[in-house]
């Protein structure tokens, strides 16, 4: 042990340890940064435009009212509206697909191939957590409370660091006046089952 302390007194060893520490710290910071970058989506879905058109979140994500997962829209759901656009541009002379905006061309490709759009979920909870949208929607929570103001987002981005502390804080704040509800909402079995 004495020998280890003697080694640690050398400037070269201290410098090497400092460099190793900085590399580890930088790697950790980079890993954390990577978790905050929105995933690359197969179609750069412009949430802001759809919100401006007053399309409600639940139209594209109807699962939020009925099941645990809000779900991601199918190509049929998207095409129900976008397939009609040709008529509105010029019914007499429809715009050829090649002249459509690139992202709509991608959508048309998924429709033609009858292939599901491989959306990449932005909000992911660990396997040991069972998050269910339904009770949150039923309790009157607005989608924006967790997902942020989509009218300001081109492509969906992580707006909150979703972790146990964040969830418990929200559960506590929303059960202040109801001790029974509070006990249920902060019980481990509510989310971990």
C-alpha positions in Angstrom: 0.0 0.0 0.0 2.9 2.3 0.8 4.2 1.8 -2.7 0.9 2.9 -4.2 1.0 6.1 -2.2 4.6 6.7 -3.4 3.5 6.2 -7.0 0.6 8.6 -6.6 3.0 11.4 -5.5 4.8 11.4 -8.9 3.7 14.2 -11.2 3.6 11.8 -14.3 1.2 9.5 -12.5 -1.0 12.4 -11.3 -1.1 13.7 -14.9 -2.1 10.3 -16.2 -4.8 9.9 -13.6 -6.1 13.4 -14.4 -6.2 12.6 -18.2 -7.9 9.3 -17.5 -10.5 11.1 -15.3 -11.1 13.7 -18.0 -11.6 11.0 -20.6 -14.1 9.1 -18.4 -15.9 12.4 -17.6 -16.0 13.4 -21.2 -17.3 10.0 -22.2 -20.1 10.3 -19.6 -21.0 13.8 -20.8 -21.1 12.6 -24.4 -23.3 9.6 -23.5 -25.7 11.9 -21.7 -25.7 14.4 -24.6 -26.5 11.5 -27.0 -29.6 10.6 -25.0 -31.0 14.1 -25.6 -30.6 14.1 -29.4 -33.8 13.4 -31.1 -33.6 10.1 -33.0 -33.4 10.3 -36.8 -36.9 9.6 -38.1 -37.8 7.9 -41.5 -40.0 10.9 -42.3 -39.2 14.4 -40.8 -42.7 14.8 -39.5 -43.5 18.5 -39.0 -45.5 18.6 -35.8 -45.6 22.4 -35.9 -47.5 22.5 -39.2 -50.0 19.9 -38.1 -50.6 21.8 -34.8 -51.1 25.0 -36.8 -53.7 23.1 -38.9 -55.4 22.3 -35.5 -55.0 18.6 -35.8 -55.4 17.2 -32.3 -52.7 15.0 -30.8 -55.2 12.2 -30.3 -56.0 12.1 -34.0 -52.6 10.7 -34.8 -52.0 9.1 -31.4 -55.4 7.6 -30.5 -54.0 4.9 -28.3 -53.4 7.5 -25.5 -57.1 7.3 -24.7 -57.5 3.6 -24.9 -54.3 1.8 -24.0 -50.9 2.1 -22.4 -49.1 3.3 -25.5 -50.2 6.4 -27.4 -49.0 4.7 -30.5 -47.4 6.1 -33.6 -49.5 6.8 -36.8 -49.7 4.3 -39.6 -49.1 5.2 -43.2 -52.8 4.7 -43.8 -53.6 7.3 -41.1 -51.2 9.8 -42.7 -52.4 9.0 -46.2 -56.1 9.5 -45.3 -55.3 13.3 -45.4 -52.2 13.5 -47.5 -53.6 11.3 -50.3 -56.3 14.0 -50.8 -53.8 16.8 -51.3 -53.5 16.3 -55.0 -57.1 17.4 -55.5 -56.6 20.6 -53.6 -53.4 21.7 -55.5 -55.1 21.5 -58.9 -57.8 18.9 -59.5 -57.6 19.3 -63.3 -53.8 18.7 -63.4 -52.6 16.7 -60.3 -49.0 17.4 -59.3 -46.8 14.4 -60.2 -45.5 12.6 -57.2 -41.9 13.5 -58.1 -42.8 17.1 -57.6 -44.2 16.6 -54.2 -42.2 17.7 -51.1 -39.6 15.1 -50.3 -41.2 14.0 -47.0 -44.5 13.4 -48.7 -42.7 11.4 -51.4 -41.3 9.2 -48.6 -44.8 8.8 -47.2 -46.2 7.9 -50.6 -43.4 5.3 -50.9 -44.4 3.6 -47.7 -48.1 3.6 -48.9 -47.2 2.1 -52.3 -45.1 -0.6 -50.7 -47.7 -1.2 -48.1 -44.9 -1.0 -45.6 -45.3 0.3 -42.0 -43.4 3.6 -41.3 -40.6 2.6 -38.9 -41.0 5.5 -36.6 -38.5 5.7 -33.8 -40.0 6.4 -30.4 -38.7 9.5 -28.7 -40.0 8.9 -25.2 -38.8 5.5 -24.0 -39.2 4.1 -20.5 -37.2 1.2 -19.1 -38.6 -2.3 -19.2 -39.2 -2.3 -15.5 -41.5 0.7 -15.7 -45.1 0.4 -17.0 -46.3 3.8 -18.1 -49.9 4.0 -19.2 -51.1 7.1 -21.1 -54.8 6.3 -20.5 -55.1 7.3 -16.8 -53.2 10.5 -17.5 -55.5 11.5 -20.4 -58.5 10.5 -18.3 -57.3 12.7 -15.4 -57.3 15.7 -17.8 -53.6 16.1 -18.4 -52.7 17.9 -21.6 -50.1 16.2 -23.9 -48.0 19.4 -23.6 -47.4 18.9 -19.9 -45.0 16.0 -20.8 -44.3 16.4 -24.5 -43.9 20.2 -24.6 -45.4 22.7 -27.1 -45.4 20.8 -30.4 -46.3 24.0 -32.2 -42.6 24.9 -31.7 -41.1 21.5 -32.7 -40.4 20.6 -36.3 -39.6 17.0 -35.3 -40.5 15.5 -31.9 -37.8 16.0 -29.4 -37.4 14.9 -25.8 -38.8 17.8 -23.8 -38.5 16.3 -20.3 -35.9 14.0 -18.7 -38.4 11.3 -17.8 -37.1 9.5 -14.7 -38.6 8.3 -11.5 -38.0 11.6 -9.6 -39.8 13.6 -12.3 -42.8 11.2 -12.2 -43.0 11.1 -8.4 -42.8 14.9 -8.2 -45.7 15.2 -10.6 -47.7 12.5 -8.7 -47.1 14.3 -5.4 -48.1 17.7 -6.8 -51.3 16.3 -8.3 -52.5 14.6 -5.1 -51.8 17.2 -2.5 -55.5 17.4 -1.4 -56.2 13.7 -1.5 -54.2 11.6 0.9 -55.6 8.3 -0.5 -54.8 9.2 -4.0 -51.3 10.3 -2.9 -50.6 6.9 -1.3 -51.7 5.2 -4.5 -49.8 7.5 -6.8 -46.5 7.2 -5.0 -46.8 3.5 -4.3 -44.0 1.6 -6.2 -46.6 -0.9 -7.6 -48.4 1.9 -9.5 -45.6 2.0 -12.1 -43.5 -1.1 -11.3 -45.5 -4.3 -11.8 
